């Protein structure tokens, strides 16, 4: 059978080009909206558009610089798990029952002192090693909340006052296992992963050579996958922060329900590292309810803009939407309970 001389791009490349065009189009719409709001309602913001643009760029760079070391550390840990830890070593320590395995994995973050950004490449390493999608999601959701630096920083900011530290730890652990259980019931777990990630798994599996060569190859592959998402997520976080007036959020801080919603929105927008977000939340403690502070500390490490961009390198949009709905509803319920008890 004769073959055609014309080559056709594979579906994954075509879908990648489509996603790039969509992202560029959204960027143009956001910029146009900025100019439109500035022209029609100049008094809506305290600062003029050029100042807000400069502030947005500064915020984006600060998020990127803050996250980058943890991403590199996460990539290194992922490589250690994939290349240097002998097969079966981690698995032997895991319980066989699915619920018990997820319960253990949700505590694994206590031994990994990285924030949510570094946990994504580490979780990709777990998936490549053969861990299930639901197991990996359980680890991803819990790890940035139960890691030792987060526990120490949250205690330094709030101590045990109003039960904020305890509620954050218990809430993060419970919502992680809830999400893991929900996605463990999916009939085809591979459909929860992106085509690009599945292709990356094939590249890693087929990589030959000694451990040094495999380490370098995986380091390059992981950085190429994660860094564009991190940059885009940081830019989005910076842009959104200059679009949402802080004064509007502060005006509803004393309402038990609206304060929770406002702090969850703020957590998604500001995209802080979970290792330092407690000190940021402390500045709102005198204005907002304790339940809203807890909701902020639970939502931020899981579904902020930066984290969503990173997770999209591995999981489908449907998974991210489902996670967001579960986390938001859970955090709202948790914050309400805290407000009623305190």
Order of alpha helices (4+ residues) and beta strands (2+ residues): alpha-alpha-alpha-alpha-alpha-alpha-alpha-alpha-alpha-alpha-alpha-alpha-alpha-alpha-alpha-alpha
